[in-house]
Amino acid sequence: MAVLIEDYALLGNCRTAALVARDGSLDWLCFPRFDAPACFAALLGDSDNGRWKIAPTDPKAQSRRRYRDGTLILETLFATDTGRAMLVDFMPMDVESSVVRVVIGLEGTVDFSMDLAIRFDYGSTVPWVEKREPHLMTAVAGPDMLVLHTPAELHPLDHHTESLFTVKAGQRLGFALAWQASHEPVREAFDIEQALQQTETYWREFSDRCPDVGPWSAQVKRSLITLKAMTFAPTGGIVAAVTTSLPEQLGGERNWDYRFCWLRDATMTLLAFMNLGYYEEATAWRNWLLRSVAGNPEQVQIMYGLGGERRLPEYQLPWLSGYENSRPVRVGNAAATQMQLDVYGEVADAMTQALKSGLPRLPRSTEIQKVIMPFLENVWHLPDAGIWEIRSEPRHFTHSKVMAWVSFDRNAGVLTNSDNPEDRERGLHYRQIADEIHADVCKNGYDAELGSFVQTYGGKELDASLLQIALTGFLPVDDPRVAGTVAQIEKSLMQDGLLLRYDNERSTDGVSGSEGTFLVCSFWLADVYVLQGRDQEASDLFDRLCGLCNDVGLLAEQYDPRAGRMLGNFPQAFSHIGIINTALNLHRVVCPVRARASAEAATS
């Protein structure tokens, strides 16, 4: 049986990431970047597609785990009839492309086994394995090499490498696996204990700067660490998730590669960083953005590679059976070629908040804005693929138009206060466009019979993204049309207390099957409750959502309340952004000074 998505924990070094199951099996790892071909892909297949398991030989061994406080260092405690031992897993911050596993004897003795199956290129390529020294093994295939430094004896078995060893109380056995280019000389072993200390120091110095958020501080800090781990340090890009093809429906085809940088997701992450005072991360992302979108405004994409790469071709991996037989397994993402109007609003909102927070305005930012805004002025009225990236014909999504309004509204707000007459003139023009879009949405996106805004112009379906009408300040929260929309969303999209993003049964998004509740949508609903003064309902919903986190504080993209399990890629930036922003909104409520006016608070 496949390991549940929620049974995984995250390791990371701000360049790539790994997933480790409760039983000590490392089932997903891409070297040297998040989007590189996996060398362990058991997550999407089986053990023959690559894994690294270290666990007690006793099948009745009990385990529990945690992260060291304020870090991404995972501790799994194993208890057997003969003793107790701990497995410490981490990715060193000062040693690129490596993962370390330390077995520590705590009490008595514990017999362990290790099973290492290296499979390059997403589980398809069996490498040439060579034992070069008693405690040094290499695995080579084409351009890739993995180097294992081990204190235990190794034995080959059916294209796997196995080891049996015993750890006694007080013993520490360290295993280090590192990637390097195969044409380079094998690198020397690094000091594992020193790497552990440096990595712990790095994460603690980062997380200790997290401000107090009342009773939600621990969960906010964990989400902050998770988002930091999903940042590609060399460029500042932020991935939407560290996995590909974890399904939105078990056995279905809704399986996508999220190891790229969506402007929308990264912008929301930027706001979360800024709201917590992490301006260095915000600045790095802002600089990544300005590099990535530079050029012809017609060629601005909704997503890019970690370094700003534009070509993200989508293809399938037929040799992988998929998570719980959910096929196809996809690499790359064809949504990179879609037009999604809402991203312009997301970016404009983030850049405005960055200026308000004190990030200096850069000349390139001003020049890019001068060419992007006229382009948006010419295209905002066109149909698009929308926030949910439909793969059917483009439509006039209400949310897309609202976010186009945000772009003009935020830019107008900045420019009309400028000392430069030319800027003020542009600001007045943007205000006129914003007013034009506002009127268009109110006329065509609102259904008087339903008493609610609708997903698409002229349609009857609801969409959870309509909550952004209140959260962006498009309309005041006490407007009857907002109240009616919230009520209809609660009525039509609520499933066991959580929100679907749209009606699965009536969807025409171009992909077969249904999906679970989309977690960030429920966080948005909690945020709207705060604005409406429904504080207890907001707190109850937030507590319910936080209760869905696994034992180490991680959330996937979606949740199936009927099956009681997570769905979709994991961990998901969107979900952890929701934890941070909703906690901050609730914290403002319980503090003496209540949240600012709805439009101001919603964009923070």
C-alpha positions in Angstrom: 0.0 0.0 0.0 1.3 3.5 -0.8 2.4 5.7 2.0 -0.2 8.4 2.7 0.7 11.9 1.5 0.4 13.2 5.1 2.9 10.5 6.3 5.8 12.4 4.7 8.0 15.0 6.1 10.1 17.6 4.2 13.8 18.0 4.1 15.4 20.9 2.2 18.3 23.2 1.7 16.8 26.1 -0.3 17.9 24.4 -3.5 16.1 21.1 -3.6 14.0 18.9 -1.3 13.3 15.4 -0.2 10.3 13.6 1.3 10.8 11.0 4.1 8.1 8.7 5.3 7.3 7.8 8.9 9.0 4.4 8.4 12.3 6.0 7.5 12.0 5.6 3.7 13.2 8.6 1.7 11.0 8.3 -1.3 11.5 11.5 -3.3 14.6 13.5 -4.0 15.7 15.6 -6.9 19.4 16.7 -7.3 20.7 19.3 -7.7 17.5 21.5 -8.0 13.8 21.2 -7.2 13.0 20.6 -10.9 15.8 18.2 -11.7 15.0 14.6 -12.6 14.5 12.6 -9.4 17.0 10.0 -8.3 14.5 8.6 -5.7 11.0 8.4 -7.2 9.3 5.6 -5.1 6.7 8.3 -4.3 5.3 7.9 -7.8 6.1 4.2 -8.3 7.6 1.6 -6.0 10.9 0.9 -4.3 12.5 -0.2 -7.6 12.0 3.4 -8.8 14.4 4.6 -6.2 14.4 5.1 -2.4 16.7 5.2 0.6 15.2 3.4 3.7 16.9 3.2 7.1 14.7 1.5 9.7 14.8 -1.1 12.5 14.6 -4.7 11.3 11.8 -5.3 13.9 8.5 -5.1 12.0 6.8 -4.2 15.3 9.0 -1.2 15.9 7.1 1.9 17.0 7.9 5.3 15.7 7.1 9.0 16.3 8.8 12.0 14.9 9.2 15.8 15.1 11.3 18.6 13.8 13.9 20.1 16.1 12.3 23.4 17.2 12.7 26.1 14.7 14.5 23.9 12.1 14.0 21.6 9.2 16.0 18.8 11.0 13.8 15.7 11.3 14.0 13.4 14.3 12.3 10.0 14.1 12.3 8.0 17.3 12.2 4.2 17.0 11.3 1.9 19.9 11.7 -1.9 19.8 11.7 -4.6 22.4 15.5 -4.3 22.7 16.0 -0.6 22.8 15.4 2.9 21.4 17.2 4.8 18.7 16.7 8.0 16.7 17.1 8.7 13.0 18.1 12.3 12.3 17.6 13.5 8.7 18.6 16.8 7.3 20.0 18.5 4.2 23.1 20.5 5.0 22.8 24.2 4.3 26.6 24.7 3.7 27.1 21.6 1.6 25.3 21.7 -1.7 23.3 18.7 -3.1 23.6 16.3 -0.1 21.4 14.6 2.4 22.5 13.2 5.7 21.0 10.5 7.9 22.4 9.9 11.4 21.4 6.9 13.5 21.8 7.5 17.2 21.5 4.8 19.9 19.5 6.0 22.9 18.8 2.9 25.0 19.8 -0.8 24.7 20.5 -2.0 21.2 18.5 -1.7 18.0 19.1 -3.7 14.8 18.8 -1.7 11.6 18.6 -2.4 7.9 19.3 -0.1 5.1 18.0 -0.4 1.5 19.4 2.0 -1.1 18.0 1.9 -4.6 19.4 4.7 -6.8 17.4 5.3 -10.0 18.3 8.4 -12.0 16.0 10.1 -14.4 12.8 9.7 -12.4 13.3 6.1 -11.5 14.1 4.8 -15.0 17.9 4.5 -15.0 19.8 1.9 -13.0 23.3 3.3 -12.4 26.7 1.6 -12.4 27.4 1.1 -8.7 31.0 0.7 -7.5 32.3 0.2 -4.0 35.5 2.2 -4.1 36.6 1.9 -0.5 35.1 -0.1 2.5 33.0 3.0 3.4 32.7 4.7 0.1 30.3 3.8 -2.8 29.5 5.7 -6.0 26.6 5.3 -8.5 27.1 6.7 -12.0 24.8 7.1 -15.0 25.5 9.6 -17.7 26.1 13.1 -16.2 25.0 12.1 -12.7 26.9 10.6 -9.8 25.8 9.9 -6.2 28.5 9.4 -3.6 27.6 7.5 -0.4 29.9 7.7 2.7 28.8 5.1 5.1 30.0 3.6 8.5 28.3 0.3 7.8 29.2 -2.5 5.4 27.4 -2.6 2.1 26.1 -5.6 0.1 24.6 -5.6 -3.4 21.3 -7.3 -4.0 19.2 -7.2 -7.2 20.3 -3.7 -8.2 19.8 -2.5 -4.6 22.5 -1.9 -2.0 21.7 -3.2 1.5 23.3 -3.1 4.9 22.6 -4.6 8.3 24.0 -2.9 11.4 23.3 -2.5 15.1 23.4 0.7 17.1 24.1 0.7 20.8 23.2 3.4 23.4 25.6 6.4 22.9 26.6 5.4 19.3 26.2 7.8 16.4 26.4 6.4 12.8 26.3 9.0 10.1 25.4 8.3 6.4 26.0 11.1 3.8 24.7 10.9 0.2 25.9 13.7 -2.2 25.3 14.4 -5.8 28.0 15.7 -8.2 28.7 15.7 -11.9 30.0 12.3 -12.9 33.1 13.7 -14.7 34.4 15.4 -11.6 36.8 13.7 -9.1 34.9 12.2 -6.2 34.6 14.8 -3.5 36.0 14.2 0.0 33.7 13.4 2.9 32.5 16.4 4.9 32.2 16.5 8.7 28.6 15.4 9.4 28.5 16.6 13.0 29.7 20.0 11.9 27.2 20.1 9.1 24.4 19.3 11.5 25.4 22.1 13.9 25.7 24.6 11.1 22.4 23.6 9.6 20.6 23.9 13.0 22.2 27.3 13.5 21.0 28.5 10.1 17.4 27.5 10.6 17.2 28.8 14.2 18.7 32.2 13.2 16.1 32.3 10.5 13.1 31.2 12.4 13.9 33.1 15.6 13.1 36.3 13.8 9.5 35.3 13.4 7.3 37.6 15.4 4.8 36.5 18.0 1.4 35.7 16.5 -0.3 34.7 19.8 -1.6 31.2 20.1 -0.8 30.5 16.4 3.0 31.3 16.7 4.2 27.7 16.5 2.2 26.9 13.4 3.1 30.2 11.7 6.8 29.5 12.4 6.5 26.0 10.9 4.8 27.4 7.8 7.4 30.1 7.5 10.2 27.5 7.6 8.4 25.4 5.0 8.1 28.4 2.6 11.7 29.3 3.1 12.7 25.7 2.2 10.7 26.1 -1.0 12.8 29.1 -2.0 15.6 28.6 -4.6 18.3 30.5 -2.9 20.6 31.2 -5.9 17.8 33.2 -7.7 15.1 34.0 -5.1 12.4 32.0 -7.0 9.8 30.2 -5.0 8.3 26.9 -6.1 4.6 26.1 -5.6 5.4 22.7 -4.2 8.4 20.3 -4.2 6.6 17.4 -6.0 5.0 16.5 -9.3 1.9 14.5 -10.0 0.6 13.9 -6.5 -3.1 13.5 -7.5 -6.1 15.8 -6.9 -8.2 12.6 -7.3 -6.8 9.2 -6.4 -6.6 7.1 -9.6 -7.4 10.2 -11.8 -5.5 12.3 -14.3 -5.4 15.5 -12.3 -1.7 15.2 -11.7 0.5 18.3 -12.3 4.1 19.4 -11.9 4.3 22.1 -9.3 8.1 22.5 -9.1 8.1 25.9 -10.8 7.6 29.5 -9.8 4.1 30.8 -10.4 3.9 34.6 -10.2 0.6 34.2 -8.2 1.9 31.7 -5.6 5.3 33.5 -5.3 3.6 36.9 -4.9 1.5 35.6 -2.1 4.6 34.1 -0.5 6.3 37.5 -0.8 3.4 39.1 1.1 3.6 36.5 3.8 7.4 37.1 4.2 6.9 40.9 4.3 4.0 40.6 6.8 6.4 38.7 9.1 9.2 41.1 8.6 11.4 39.0 6.3 12.4 41.7 3.8 15.6 39.9 2.6 13.5 37.1 1.2 11.0 39.6 -0.2 13.8 41.5 -1.9 15.3 38.4 -3.4 11.9 37.4 -4.9 11.3 40.9 -6.2 14.6 40.8 -8.0 13.8 37.4 -9.4 10.5 38.7 -10.7 12.1 41.7 -12.4 14.6 39.5 -14.2 12.0 36.9 -15.2 9.3 39.3 -16.7 11.8 41.6 -18.4 11.2 41.9 -22.1 8.2 42.1 -24.4 5.1 42.5 -22.2 3.1 40.2 -24.5 5.5 37.4 -23.4 5.0 37.7 -19.7 4.2 34.2 -18.4 2.2 33.1 -15.4 5.0 30.8 -14.3 8.8 30.3 -14.9 11.6 28.0 -14.0 13.7 28.5 -10.9 16.1 30.7 -12.7 13.4 32.4 -14.8 13.4 29.8 -17.6 10.5 30.3 -19.9 10.2 26.9 -21.7 8.6 24.3 -19.4 7.5 21.6 -21.8 5.0 19.1 -20.4 5.5 15.4 -21.0 4.6 12.1 -19.4 6.6 9.4 -17.7 4.9 6.1 -18.7 7.3 3.9 -16.7 6.0 5.3 -13.4 2.7 3.8 -12.1 1.8 7.1 -10.4 0.8 7.7 -6.8 -1.8 5.0 -6.0 -2.1 4.3 -9.7 -2.9 8.0 -10.6 -1.8 8.4 -14.2 -0.2 10.0 -16.0 2.9 11.2 -14.2 3.7 14.6 -15.7 6.9 16.6 -15.8 6.8 20.2 -16.9 3.6 22.2 -17.1 1.8 23.4 -20.2 0.0 26.1 -18.2 3.2 28.2 -18.7 1.8 29.2 -22.1 -1.7 30.2 -20.8 -2.9 33.8 -20.4 -4.1 34.4 -16.9 -5.1 38.0 -16.3 -5.1 37.8 -12.5 -1.4 37.5 -12.2 -1.0 41.2 -13.2 -3.1 42.1 -10.2 -1.3 39.8 -7.8 2.1 41.3 -8.9 0.9 44.9 -8.7 -0.5 44.3 -5.2 2.7 42.8 -4.0 4.9 45.5 -5.5 2.7 48.2 -3.9 2.9 46.5 -0.6 6.7 46.2 -1.0 6.9 50.0 -1.5 4.7 50.6 1.5 7.0 48.3 3.6 10.1 50.2 2.6 11.6 48.2 -0.1 13.3 50.7 -2.4 11.8 51.3 -5.8 14.1 50.1 -8.6 14.4 51.8 -12.0 13.7 48.6 -13.8 10.5 48.1 -11.8 9.3 51.5 -13.0 10.2 50.9 -16.6 8.6 47.4 -16.7 5.4 48.8 -15.2 5.3 51.5 -18.0 5.2 48.8 -20.7 3.1 46.2 -18.9 0.2 48.4 -17.9 -0.6 49.6 -21.5 -0.5 45.9 -22.5 -3.0 45.0 -19.8 -5.1 48.0 -20.8 -5.5 46.3 -24.2 -6.2 42.8 -23.0 -8.1 42.9 -19.8 -11.4 42.6 -21.6 -10.3 39.3 -23.3 -11.2 35.8 -22.0 -8.4 33.9 -20.2 -7.7 30.6 -18.5 -8.3 31.9 -15.0 -6.7 31.3 -11.7 -7.5 27.6 -11.9 -5.8 27.2 -15.2 -8.6 25.5 -17.2 -7.6 23.4 -20.2 -10.8 24.1 -22.1 -11.7 27.3 -24.0 -10.8 30.6 -22.4 -13.7 32.4 -20.6 -14.5 35.7 -19.0 -13.7 34.9 -15.4 -15.0 37.4 -12.9 -12.0 36.9 -10.6 -9.6 37.6 -13.5 -11.3 40.9 -14.2 -11.3 41.8 -10.5 -7.6 41.2 -10.3 -7.1 43.3 -13.5 -8.9 46.0 -11.6 -6.4 45.5 -8.7 -3.5 46.1 -11.0 -4.9 49.5 -12.2 -6.2 50.4 -8.7 -2.8 49.8 -7.0 -0.8 51.5 -9.6 -3.1 54.5 -9.7 -2.8 54.8 -5.9 0.9 55.0 -6.1 1.2 57.3 -9.1 -1.4 59.9 -8.2 0.7 60.8 -5.1 3.9 61.2 -7.1 5.8 64.5 -7.3 6.2 63.8 -11.0 3.4 65.4 -13.2 3.8 62.7 -15.8 3.3 60.0 -13.1 0.3 61.8 -11.8 -1.2 61.9 -15.3 -0.6 58.2 -15.7 -2.2 57.6 -12.3 -5.3 59.4 -13.3 -5.5 57.4 -16.5 -5.1 54.1 -14.6 -7.9 55.2 -12.2 -10.2 55.7 -15.2 -9.4 52.2 -16.4 -9.9 50.8 -13.0 -13.3 52.4 -12.8 -14.2 51.0 -16.3 -13.2 47.5 -15.2 -15.1 47.9 -11.9 -18.3 48.8 -13.7 -17.9 46.0 -16.2 -17.5 43.4 -13.4 -20.5 44.7 -11.5 -22.6 44.6 -14.7 -21.5 41.3 -16.1 -20.1 39.3 -13.2 -23.1 39.7 -10.9 -26.2 37.6 -11.1 -29.2 39.4 -9.5 -31.3 36.3 -9.4 -28.7 34.5 -7.3 -27.8 37.6 -5.4 -24.2 36.7 -6.0 -21.2 37.2 -8.2 -20.6 34.2 -10.4 -17.5 32.4 -11.8 -17.9 33.6 -15.4 -19.8 36.3 -17.1 -23.3 35.1 -17.9 -22.8 31.9 -15.9 -24.5 30.5 -12.9 -21.7 28.6 -11.3 -19.9 29.8 -8.1 -16.1 30.0 -7.6 -14.3 30.4 -4.3 -11.9 32.9 -5.9 -14.9 35.3 -5.7 -13.9 35.8 -2.1 -11.2 38.0 -3.4 -13.8 40.6 -4.2 -13.9 41.4 -0.5 -10.2 40.6 0.3 -8.9 43.0 -2.4 -11.2 45.8 -1.5 -13.0 45.7 -4.8 -16.2 46.1 -2.9 -16.6 46.9 0.9 -17.3 43.8 3.0 -20.7 45.2 4.1 -21.9 45.6 0.5 -25.0 43.4 0.0 -23.5 41.8 -3.1 -20.5 40.7 -1.1 -22.7 39.2 1.6 -24.8 37.4 -1.0 -21.7 36.0 -2.7 -20.3 34.7 0.6 -23.6 33.1 1.5 -23.9 31.4 -1.9 -20.3 30.1 -1.7 -21.0 28.7 1.7 -24.2 27.1 0.3 -22.8 25.7 -3.0 -19.2 24.9 -2.4 -18.9 23.8 1.3 -18.2 20.2 1.8 -18.0 19.0 5.3 -17.0 22.4 6.5 -14.3 23.1 3.9 -14.5 24.8 0.5 -14.2 23.3 -3.0 -12.7 25.8 -5.4 -15.7 25.2 -7.8 -18.5 22.7 -8.3 -16.8 19.5 -9.4 -20.0 18.1 -10.9 -20.6 21.1 -13.1 -17.0 21.8 -14.0 -16.0 22.2 -17.6 -12.3 22.8 -17.0 -11.1 20.4 -19.7 -9.9 17.7 -17.3 -11.9 14.6 -16.3 -12.6 13.7 -12.7 -13.2 15.6 -9.5 -11.0 16.7 -6.6 -10.9 17.4 -2.9 -11.5 20.6 -1.1 -8.9 23.3 -2.0 -7.4 24.3 1.3 -6.4 27.9 0.5 -10.0 28.7 -0.4 -11.1 27.9 3.2 -8.3 30.2 4.5 -9.8 32.9 2.3 -13.2 32.3 3.7 -11.8 32.6 7.2 -10.2 35.9 6.2 -13.6 37.2 4.9 -15.2 36.1 8.2 -12.7 38.3 10.0 -13.6 41.3 7.8 -17.3 40.6 8.4 -16.7 40.6 12.2 -17.6 36.9 12.4 -14.5 36.3 14.6 -15.5 33.1 16.3 -16.4 31.5 13.0 -13.1 32.6 11.6 -11.2 31.2 14.5 -13.1 27.9 14.4 -12.5 27.4 10.7 -8.8 28.3 11.1 -8.4 25.8 13.9 -10.1 23.2 11.8 -7.7 23.9 9.0 -4.6 23.8 11.2 -5.9 20.5 12.6 -5.5 19.0 9.1 -1.7 19.5 9.3 0.2 16.3 9.7 2.2 15.5 12.8 5.1 17.8 11.6 2.9 20.7 10.6 2.7 20.3 6.8 -0.2 20.6 4.5 -0.9 19.5 0.9 -2.8 21.4 -1.7 -6.2 19.7 -1.1 -8.0 17.5 1.5 -10.7 14.9 1.1 -12.9 15.3 4.2 -14.8 12.1 3.4 -11.8 9.9 3.1 -9.9 11.9 5.8 -6.7 12.3 3.8 -4.6 14.8 1.9 -4.5 15.2 -1.9 -2.4 17.1 -4.3 1.2 18.2 -4.3 3.0 18.4 -1.0 3.8 20.5 0.8 1.9 23.3 -0.9 3.0 26.9 -0.7 -0.6 28.2 -1.1 -1.8 26.2 2.0 1.1 27.5 4.2 0.6 31.0 3.0 -3.0 30.6 4.1 -1.9 29.6 7.6 0.4 32.7 7.9 -2.0 35.3 6.6 -5.1 34.1 8.4 -3.2 33.8 11.6 -2.0 37.4 11.2 -5.6 38.5 10.5 -6.9 36.7 13.6 -4.1 38.1 15.7 -5.1 41.6 14.7 -8.6 40.8 15.9 -7.5 39.7 19.3 -5.0 42.5 19.7 -6.3 45.9 21.2 -6.1 47.5 17.8 -8.5 45.9 15.4 -7.7 45.3 11.8 -7.5 48.2 9.4 -10.2 49.0 6.9 -11.2 46.0 4.8 -9.3 47.0 1.6 -6.1 47.8 3.5 -6.2 44.7 5.7 -7.1 42.4 2.9 -4.1 43.3 0.8 -1.7 42.8 3.6 
